[in-house]
Amino acid sequence: MVFHVLTLFPDMILNGVDNSIMARARAKGLIDVEAVNIRDYTLEKHGRVDDYTYGGGAGLLMAAQPVYDCCAAVREKLPENTRLVFFSPQGKIFDQETAASFAKEKHLILLCGHYEGIDERALEEVVTDEISLGDFVLTGGELPALVFIDAVSRLIPGVLHNENSAETDSFQNGLLEYPQYTRPEIWRGKAVPEILLSGDHAKVDAWRLEQSLERTKRRRPELYEAYMREHPPAPPKKKRRKTSDVPAGEVLNEIPDNP
C-alpha cells in the first residue's frame, strides 16, 4: 500500500510516520508514504497557493490551479481508478468499517487542505471520497491524514506483530473493546479479574464479550443498539411439561397413532 499525501507541509507527514509501527511497516516494504508539496505546482510567480474568497469572508482559500495540477501529476503515474481522499468536516465520518474498505487498495491519494479550505471547482474535479474525523475543525488536513494512514495501515497483513490485535480492537465487531490487564496481578489494591487467570479460554471469551456489551451499552448506546439489532438474543427455550406436572383433573391431549 502506498499513500500519496498532497500537502503544503510534507515534513509534518513524513515525521509523523517515521516512528513506531508505521516506521517498521515502511522498513519492511508493507507500506510507503510519499509526501508531495502542492506548492511545487503553483504557477503564481511568487509561489502563492492561496487567495481571498469571492463574496468576502475571513481567511484565505487554496487556489484550484496548484491543487488540480498536483493531483493530476500524481494520478498520471497511478492506476486510473485510484481513489483520492479529501479530509473535511463535511465528509463521511471515518470509522473502522471505512478503514477496512480502504485497506484493500494498492494506492491512495490523500489531499490535505489548509487555511479556509480549497476552491470547490478543484474538489469537484479530483475528489472521490470525502472523509471527516468528527464534528470539529482543524487547521489543516495533515493530522487527519496521519490518523487515516495509521488506522488503515494496521489492517494490512503483516503490519501488526500479532495479526489478532486488529481483530480484537474496539469497533472491529461493532462493540467497544473489553478491559485488559497485565502484570502485576495486584496493583494499588486492585486485582486482575480471576476469570482471566483461570486458563479457561471459553470462559474468558464469554467474559470479554459480556464486558464489551456492558461497556458499549454504557458509553456508546447507539453502537450497542445497532449491535443488538444485528445480534438479537435467542428466544428462551420452552420447557415441555411432564405428565407429573399436570394439575389434578387436567387431561393431556393424546396424539393418535395414525393421524
N, C-alpha and C positions, 0 to 999 in steps of 0.2 A: 504494500500500500504506500502510495506517495501522496503527501499533502502539499499542494502548491498554494502558498499563502500570499495573497496580494495585499500589500500593506505599505504605509508610509514609514513604518518603524520596524524594519526587518530584524534588527538586533534584539528587539523585545521578543520576537517569536523564537529566534534561534537560541537565545539564552534560556528561554522557558522550557525548551525540550532537551537541554543539554545536561540533564540531571536525572538520577534515579532510573525508574523503569523505562522511561522514554529514551534515555541515553543508551541503555543496554539494548533496547529493541533496534535502535538505529545502528549500533555497532554490529549487531547480528544480521543486519540487512532485512529485518522483518518490516520495518517502516523507514521512510525517509521524509524529510521536511525541506522543502525549497521555499525560501522567503524571497519574494520578488518585490522590488521597490517600485511602487506606482509612479513615483516622482521621475524615474528614469524615462518615462514615456510622454512627459508633457512637451508640448510644442511651444509653450509660453516662454519667451526669451529670457525671463528672469527666473525660470524654474518653478513658477507658481502652479499649484494644482487646485486652488480653491478660488472662490469669488463670492460676491454678495448675491443674495437671493432676489429674484424678481418678485415684486409685490411688497418688498420690505420685510422686516423681521430681524431678530437678533442673530448674530453669528454668521459664519461663512459656510459655504457648501462646496463639496468636492465637485469639480467640473466633470462633464461627461467624457470629453476627449481623452484625457490621460487614463481614466478608468477603463473605457472601452478598448483603447489601443493596447493596454496592458493585458486585459483579458484575452483579446484576440491573439496576441503574441504567444501567450501560454497555451491557449487552446489549439493553436496551429500544430503543435508537436504532440498532441494527445488524441486518443480515440474520439470520434465525433460525438458520441453520447456521454462524454464526461460531464458529471453534474457540477454545477457551480453554486456554492452556498454563500448567501449573504446574511450577515448577522444583524438583526434588527428587532426592537421590542414589538414590532408589528407582525413578526413571523410566527410560525407554529412553535409551540412550546417543545423544547428539547427534552426527551425522556429516554429511558433505557431501550424501549422498542425502536425508537427512531435511530438511536446509536447503532443498534444491531443491524438495521437495514443499510446504513452507510458502511458498516464494516465489511460488507460483501463486495465493495468497489475496489478497483485496482488503482484508480487515480481520483482525487477530489481537489477541486479548486475552491479555496476559501477566500472570500472577499471581505476585507475589513474596512468599514467606513470610519470617518473621523469628522471632527467639527460638528456641523448640523446634519451630516449625512451625505448622500450622493445624489446628484442630479437624476431625477426619475427617469429620464429618457435612456440613460445608460443602463439602469437597472432593468428596464423593460426589454432591453436587447440581450442581456447576458445571463440573468439570474434564472436558475431552475428551481432552487429551494431557498426559502426564506425562513431562518431559524431564530428563535428567541430563547434566552435562558430564563426569562421570567418577566414579571411586570415591574421592571425598574430600568433606569437609563444609565449607561456607562459612557465614558469619554470617547471610547473607540471600540472597534471590533476585535482588537488583539487579544484581550483577556477571554472573551467568548471563544475565539479561535483556539486558544490553548486548552480551554476546558473541553471543547469539542474533540480535539486531537487526542487528549488523554482518554476520554470516555470511549471513543471509537477504537483506539489502538489496543486497549486492554481486552477487547473482544476478538482480536486477531489471534489465531492459533500460534502459540509459541511465545507471545509477548509476556504473559504472566508465567512465573516459575511453576505454579501449580494451576493446571487447567481448570480445576474445580473451583478456584477462587471466584472467577467471574460468574459461575453458575449459582453460587450461593449469595451473591451480592443482593443488597436491597433492590427491589423493583424487578429483579430477574423473573420472579414468578408472580409479580403483581403485589407482593407484600413487602413491608419493611423487614430488614434483616433482624434476626434474633440476637439477644445479648451474647457476648463472647467473653471468655476469661482465659488468663494464662497464669503461670506460676508467680508467686507462691499460692498455695491453696487457701491460706487465710491472710488477709491484708487489712490492717487497721480494724480488726474485729469482724470483717466481712468475709464470709466463707464462699467458696465456689459451690454452686448447687450440686448436691450429692449425685443427682442423676447423671451428671457429666463425668463423674468418676467411676461410674458403675461398669463401664465396658460393654453395656448392652446397647448396641447400635440402634436397634429398633426403637427402644425406649427414648434414646437420645434424639432420634429423628422426630418422634412424636412430640417430645418436649419442645424442640425447636420450632416446630410448626405451631404449636399452641402459643408459644411466646411471640412468634411473628404475628399471628392473628390478633392477640391481645394488644400488642404494641401498635399495630396498624389501626385497629379499631379506635384506640385512644388518641393517637397522634394524627392519623390521616383517615378520618372516617369515610371520605369519598373513595379512597382506594379500597378500603375494607368492603364497602357496599358493592363496588364493581367486582371484587373477587368473589363475594358470596353469590352474586348473580350468576357467575360462571361456574361456581363450585357449590351448588346448593347442597345442604346436608341431606344425607339419605333418610327417607322416612323411617320411623321406628317399625320394627317387625311386629306384626300382630301375633299375639300368643294364641295358640289353639287351646280351646277349653277341653279339659279332660272330663271323662264321664263322671268322675268322682267330684268334679267342681260344679256339676249341675245341681241347682237347688231342688229340694224335695218337691215333687209334684210336677216338675218340668220335664217334658218328653223331648229327647233329641230326634230330629228328623232322620229317618233311616234312608240310606242310599240303596235303591233297588239293585239287585244283581244284574238285571237286564234292562237298562234304561231304554 
